[in-house]
Amino acid sequence: MTLVDSHCHLDFPEFADELDDIVSRAGQAGIGWMLTICTRISLAHQVLAIAEAYDNIYCTVGIHPHEADEEGPVTADDLVRLAEHPKVVGFGETGLDFYYENSPREAQEASFRAHIEAARRADLPVVIHSRDADDDMARILEEEQETGAFTGVIHCFTAEADLARRALDFGLHISFSGIVTFKNADDLRITAADVPLDRLLVETDAPYLAPVPKRGKRNEPAFTAFTAAHLAEVRGISSDELAAATTDNFFRLFTKAQAAI
């Protein structure tokens, strides 16, 4: 069984001076590859340095919606230029967060649309963050799909089932984190059971959101195995089948990573 942690933040200070051990434990847990996600374009060089240091780690470039005002404005040209590096396999994370609203909604939307345009131009997927913004997220996705097709994934999915259905209709993938293992996540588990197996990804969002039985601890890529096992149980399939499907899905979506293997 080999899994991919499709979303983690290995450049965050929680992992400083411990990356070799983190990567080693991931391998021991059956995590074959990791995608470390950029949240500030000004720190993209740090994310890229980690991807360069390990054969089985890839990265993205982009601006988290929390940082859209401080880090922006960003253009599609800026992002495409950064994605010329062979270890950069996608854009983001980007999107909308109306829970914290650390950046104005207008700045978040402008940044999100720039990432989508970059995804079109470079033919790479966009990694989407969506929290408390279902209606606006669906609106933007629909408008942008009408402008031109693009690929991507809504990561750490916690929204209503209707957004999952609409995202799937737009051709996107859905990724689940350790939240799906939480006791009060019954509605999310129903959504996770309904996502087509060929559109499903798993992730940690490490260092956050450690799954049961590690809840409350610092999360790390090795814990992807707990989320994957729980998802397999929810869907009534074997862990091996879940791992094979989600790994295949990752490399079909992140085609640049597939080409680098």
C-alpha positions as CSV (number, residue, x, y, z in Angstrom):
1,M,0.0,0.0,0.0
2,T,1.4,3.3,-1.1
3,L,-0.3,6.7,-0.5
4,V,0.2,10.3,-1.4
5,D,-0.2,13.1,1.1
6,S,-1.7,15.5,-1.4
7,H,-1.5,18.6,0.9
8,C,0.9,19.4,3.6
9,H,3.0,22.4,4.7
10,L,6.5,21.2,5.3
11,D,8.0,24.7,5.3
12,F,6.1,25.6,8.4
13,P,8.1,26.3,11.6
14,E,6.6,23.2,13.3
15,F,8.8,21.0,11.1
16,A,12.0,23.0,11.3
17,D,15.2,20.9,11.8
18,E,13.1,17.7,11.7
19,L,12.4,17.2,8.0
20,D,14.5,14.1,7.5
21,D,12.7,12.4,10.4
22,I,9.3,13.5,9.1
23,V,10.0,12.1,5.6
24,S,11.4,8.9,7.1
25,R,8.3,8.3,9.2
26,A,6.1,9.0,6.2
27,G,7.9,6.3,4.2
28,Q,7.6,3.8,7.0
29,A,3.9,4.5,7.1
30,G,3.5,3.9,3.4
31,I,3.4,7.5,2.2
32,G,5.3,7.4,-1.0
33,W,5.0,11.0,-2.1
34,M,4.1,14.4,-0.6
35,L,2.9,17.7,-2.0
36,T,4.0,20.6,0.1
37,I,1.9,23.7,-0.4
38,C,2.8,27.3,-0.8
39,T,0.8,29.9,1.1
40,R,2.9,33.0,0.5
41,I,4.5,33.7,-2.8
42,S,7.2,35.7,-1.0
43,L,8.2,32.4,0.6
44,A,7.9,30.2,-2.4
45,H,11.7,29.8,-2.5
46,Q,11.5,28.0,0.9
47,V,8.8,25.6,-0.3
48,L,10.8,24.9,-3.5
49,A,14.0,24.2,-1.5
50,I,12.2,21.4,0.3
51,A,10.9,19.9,-2.9
52,E,14.4,20.1,-4.4
53,A,15.9,18.3,-1.4
54,Y,13.7,15.2,-1.6
55,D,12.9,13.1,-4.7
56,N,9.4,12.2,-3.5
57,I,8.3,15.7,-2.6
58,Y,6.7,18.1,-5.0
59,C,5.4,21.6,-4.4
60,T,3.0,24.3,-5.5
61,V,3.3,28.1,-5.8
62,G,0.6,30.5,-4.7
63,I,-1.1,32.7,-2.1
64,H,-3.5,31.5,0.6
65,P,-6.7,33.6,0.8
66,H,-5.6,34.7,4.3
67,E,-2.6,36.4,2.7
68,A,-4.2,37.7,-0.5
69,D,-4.1,41.3,0.6
70,E,-0.7,41.3,2.1
71,E,1.0,39.2,-0.6
72,G,-1.0,40.5,-3.5
73,P,-1.8,41.6,-6.1
74,V,-0.5,38.6,-8.0
75,T,-0.8,38.0,-11.7
76,A,-1.1,34.9,-13.7
77,D,2.2,35.8,-15.4
78,D,3.9,35.9,-12.0
79,L,2.6,32.4,-11.1
80,V,3.3,30.8,-14.5
81,R,6.9,32.0,-14.4
82,L,7.4,30.4,-10.9
83,A,5.9,27.2,-12.2
84,E,8.6,26.7,-14.8
85,H,10.6,24.8,-12.2
86,P,10.3,21.0,-12.6
87,K,9.2,20.4,-9.0
88,V,6.4,22.9,-9.1
89,V,3.3,20.9,-10.1
90,G,0.4,23.2,-9.4
91,F,-0.9,26.5,-8.1
92,G,-2.2,27.5,-4.7
93,E,-3.4,27.1,-2.2
94,T,-5.9,29.8,-3.2
95,G,-9.6,30.4,-2.9
96,L,-12.0,31.9,-0.4
97,D,-12.1,32.0,3.4
98,F,-15.0,34.0,4.7
99,Y,-14.7,32.5,8.2
100,Y,-11.6,34.4,9.3
101,E,-11.7,37.0,6.5
102,N,-8.0,37.9,7.1
103,S,-8.1,39.5,3.7
104,P,-10.9,41.5,2.1
105,R,-13.2,39.4,0.0
106,E,-12.4,41.4,-3.1
107,A,-8.7,40.7,-2.7
108,Q,-9.4,37.0,-2.2
109,E,-11.5,36.7,-5.3
110,A,-9.0,38.6,-7.5
111,S,-6.1,36.4,-6.3
112,F,-8.2,33.3,-6.8
113,R,-9.0,34.2,-10.4
114,A,-5.4,34.9,-11.1
115,H,-4.4,31.4,-9.9
116,I,-7.1,29.9,-12.1
117,E,-5.9,31.8,-15.1
118,A,-2.4,30.5,-14.4
119,A,-3.7,27.0,-14.2
120,R,-5.2,27.4,-17.7
121,R,-2.1,28.8,-19.2
122,A,0.3,26.3,-17.7
123,D,-2.1,23.3,-17.9
124,L,-1.5,22.6,-14.2
125,P,-4.1,22.1,-11.4
126,V,-5.1,24.7,-8.9
127,V,-5.4,23.8,-5.2
128,I,-8.5,25.4,-3.7
129,H,-9.2,26.4,-0.2
130,S,-12.9,27.0,0.6
131,R,-14.4,27.9,4.0
132,D,-17.8,29.4,4.7
133,A,-17.9,30.6,1.1
134,D,-20.0,28.0,-0.7
135,D,-22.1,30.3,-2.8
136,D,-19.3,32.6,-3.9
137,M,-17.0,29.6,-4.5
138,A,-19.6,27.9,-6.8
139,R,-20.2,31.2,-8.6
140,I,-16.6,31.8,-9.3
141,L,-16.0,28.2,-10.4
142,E,-18.9,28.3,-12.8
143,E,-17.8,31.7,-14.3
144,E,-14.3,30.6,-14.7
145,Q,-15.2,27.2,-16.3
146,E,-17.3,29.2,-18.8
147,T,-14.2,31.3,-19.6
148,G,-12.1,28.1,-20.1
149,A,-11.5,24.7,-18.6
150,F,-9.1,24.1,-15.8
151,T,-8.3,21.3,-13.4
152,G,-7.9,21.3,-9.7
153,V,-8.9,20.0,-6.3
154,I,-10.8,21.4,-3.3
155,H,-8.6,20.5,-0.5
156,C,-9.6,19.7,3.1
157,F,-13.2,19.5,2.0
158,T,-15.6,20.5,4.8
159,A,-18.3,22.3,2.8
160,E,-21.9,21.3,2.1
161,A,-22.6,18.4,-0.2
162,D,-24.0,20.6,-2.8
163,L,-20.6,22.3,-3.3
164,A,-19.0,18.9,-3.7
165,R,-21.5,18.0,-6.4
166,R,-21.0,21.2,-8.3
167,A,-17.2,21.0,-8.0
168,L,-17.4,17.4,-9.4
169,D,-19.6,18.7,-12.3
170,F,-16.9,21.2,-13.1
171,G,-14.4,18.4,-13.3
172,L,-12.6,19.0,-10.0
173,H,-11.3,16.5,-7.5
174,I,-12.2,16.5,-3.8
175,S,-9.6,15.9,-1.0
176,F,-10.3,14.9,2.6
177,S,-8.2,15.5,5.6
178,G,-8.2,14.1,9.2
179,I,-11.4,16.1,9.8
180,V,-13.3,13.2,8.2
181,T,-12.3,11.0,11.2
182,F,-13.7,13.3,13.8
183,K,-16.6,12.2,15.9
184,N,-18.9,15.0,14.8
185,A,-18.2,14.7,11.1
186,D,-21.1,12.4,10.1
187,D,-22.3,14.7,7.3
188,L,-18.8,15.0,5.9
189,R,-18.5,11.2,5.9
190,I,-21.7,11.0,3.9
191,T,-20.2,13.3,1.3
192,A,-16.9,11.4,1.3
193,A,-18.9,8.2,0.6
194,D,-20.6,9.8,-2.4
195,V,-17.5,11.2,-4.1
196,P,-16.6,9.0,-7.1
197,L,-13.6,7.0,-6.3
198,D,-11.7,8.3,-9.4
199,R,-12.0,11.9,-8.0
200,L,-10.9,11.3,-4.4
201,L,-7.7,12.4,-2.8
202,V,-6.4,12.2,0.8
203,E,-4.2,14.7,2.7
204,T,-3.0,15.8,6.1
205,D,-2.9,19.6,5.8
206,A,-0.1,19.1,8.3
207,P,0.9,20.4,10.7
208,Y,-2.9,20.9,11.4
209,L,-5.9,18.6,11.8
210,A,-4.3,15.4,12.9
211,P,-6.8,12.5,12.4
212,V,-8.1,10.2,15.1
213,P,-6.3,8.5,16.8
214,K,-3.7,11.3,16.7
215,R,-6.1,14.2,17.2
216,G,-4.6,16.9,19.3
217,K,-1.1,16.2,18.3
218,R,0.9,17.9,15.6
219,N,0.0,16.4,12.3
220,E,2.5,15.0,9.8
221,P,2.4,13.2,6.5
222,A,2.7,9.7,8.1
223,F,-0.8,10.3,9.5
224,T,-2.3,10.2,6.0
225,A,-2.5,6.4,6.6
226,F,-5.1,6.9,9.4
227,T,-7.3,9.1,7.2
228,A,-7.1,6.8,4.3
229,A,-8.0,3.8,6.4
230,H,-11.0,5.6,7.8
231,L,-12.1,6.6,4.3
232,A,-11.8,3.0,3.1
233,E,-14.0,1.9,5.9
234,V,-16.6,4.6,5.2
235,R,-16.7,3.6,1.6
236,G,-16.7,-0.2,2.3
237,I,-13.6,-0.9,0.4
238,S,-10.1,-2.2,1.3
239,S,-7.3,0.1,2.4
240,D,-5.3,-1.2,-0.6
241,E,-8.1,-0.3,-3.0
242,L,-8.4,3.2,-1.5
243,A,-4.6,3.7,-1.6
244,A,-4.3,2.5,-5.2
245,A,-7.2,4.8,-6.4
246,T,-6.1,7.9,-4.6
247,T,-2.5,7.5,-5.7
248,D,-3.6,7.1,-9.3
249,N,-5.9,10.0,-9.0
250,F,-3.1,12.2,-7.7
251,F,-0.8,11.5,-10.6
252,R,-3.6,11.8,-13.2
253,L,-4.4,15.3,-11.7
254,F,-0.8,16.4,-11.1
255,T,0.5,15.2,-14.4
256,K,3.8,17.1,-14.1
257,A,4.6,15.0,-11.0
258,Q,3.8,11.8,-13.0
259,A,6.2,12.9,-15.7
260,A,8.9,13.4,-13.1
261,I,8.7,9.9,-11.6
